[in-house]
Amino acid sequence: MLSATLLATCLLAACTQPSAPSPSVRPVRHDSDIIAAIRMAGDKEKSAISVNPLRDPGVAALQDVAVTDERNGRYDDAIAKLDQALKISPDSPDLLQDRAELAIRAKDYAAAEKLARRSWELGPRLGPLCARNWQTIVEMRQQANDDAGAASARKWVQQCHVEGVPRY
């Protein structure tokens, strides 16, 4: 009888104690989802400004092979090709951004953010490349659980857009 009363008391006590709040758990995002969000930011940016510099044929060939390597899941090969291209053209904003996206595939998030920032510094600061730069930073800040940094970067994504002149 005593043990039954003790058991009932313990059960009632357990029911009345507030439970500790569970820590907020962020959903795990796969690298492919992160990269898709980055590329979508560039694709949906329909500003009036789109800067497409002339490409060195050697750099263009390396960049094209890197795209094929990435598409086929050969990320290390794609990284090697872009690193080669960056030796030829180290200040190319589009190469730097492409390399940032591959750094995400390699789970080198610090390098991805650094490369995206460098791309933005050297790039047109408007249009699709700008949106990809800042979306990369948004994603990397979220990866680092830096909500304030992600929110700030999100504002910069919006500043990449420039309205075109209405033509009637």
N, C-alpha and C positions, 0 to 999 in steps of 0.2 A: 504494500500500500504506500509506504513511504517513497519507494522508488518511482511508483506511478505518479505521485504528487510532484516529486522532484522533476520528473520528465515533463509533465504538463507545464510546470512553472518555467522551465527552460525554453520550451517551445513558445510559450506566450511572450517571454522576454525577447526571444529572437524576432518575433513578429512585430514588436513595437519599437525596436531600435531602428533608427534611420540607417539606410545603407549608404556607404561612402559613394560619392559621385564617381562614375566611371570616367576615366580620362577620355577626352575626345579622340576618337580613332579616325584618322584620315584614310580614305580609300586608297589602295595602292593603284597607281596608274602605271600602265606599261609604257615602255619607251616608245613603242609604235604609236600609242595614243597621243603621247606628248608631241611627237614629231608631226603627226597628222594635224594637231591643233595649231602648230607653228605654221605649217604650210597652208592651212586653211586661212589663217590670218592674212597671208600674202595673197592668196587667190581671191579672197573677197574684197580686198582693198582695190577699189575702183576709182582712185583719185585721178586727177587730170595729169599727174606727173608720173611718168615711168621712165627711169633712166636705164638704158641698156648700152653700156660701153662696148666698143669694138673689142673682140676677144682675140688674143694671140692664138694662132692655129694649134700650136703645141699644147698650150694650156687648155684650149677647148677640147682637144682630143683626150687629154687626161681627165678632164671634168666629165666628159661623156662616158668614158670607161668606168669612172667612179660611180656614176648613176646606175650603170648596168650592174656593177658589182654589188651595190647596195640593194638593188631590186632583187638580186639573186641570193641575198643574205650573206655575202662575203664582205662583211664590214671592215675587217682588217685590211683587205685588199683595197677597198674604197678609200680608207683613211690614208694608206700609203700613196695612192694616186693623187689625192688632194694635197698631201704634204709635198709631193714632187711639184705639183702645179704652184703651190705657194712659194717654193724656192725660186721659181721663175718670176712669179708675180706676187710678191709678199703683201702688197697693199691693195689687193683686189677685194672689195667689199663682198661681192657675191661668193667668191671662193671661201672667204673667212666665214660667212654664214653657212655655207654648205658643210664646211669642216665643223662648225659648232653643232650642227644637227647630227653629224656622225660621232661627235664626242658624246652625245647623249646615248647613242647606240653602245658606246664603249663604257657607259656609266661614269664618265668623267665630267660630272655636272659643273664643277668649278671652271674647267677649261671651256665648256660650252658657253657659260655666261660670259667669260672673259673674251672669247672669240666673237660673240654676238655684239658685245659693247664696242670692240675694236672695229667691227664691220660697220656699225652705226656711225662711229666717229669719222670713218673714211668715206662713208656712203652718201647718198643723196639726202638722207634725213627726211624723206617723204616717199610715199608710195609703197608698193608691195615689199621691197627689201626692208624698208624701215619697219613695216608691220611685223615681218618675220623676226627682225632683230629684237624688237620689244616683246613679242610674244614668247620668244626664247627666254628672255629675262623673267617674264611673268612665270613661266613654267619652272624655271630654276629656283626662283624665290619660293614658289609653292613647294617644290621638292625639299627645300631647306626649312620648311615650316615658318617662313617669314611672310605672314599675311600682310603686314604693312608694306613691305617691299613689293609684294605681288600687286597690291592695290595701286601703288604709285606707278609701277611699270604699266599696268593696264591703262592708266590715263595717257601714257606716252604712246601706246598703240593707237589710240583714238586721234592723237595729234599727227599721225602719219598721213591722215586723209586730207586732201585738198579738193574742194569742189571745183568742178570744171566750169567754164563759162557757158551759160545757156545759149544754145544755138537754135534759132527759130527759122 
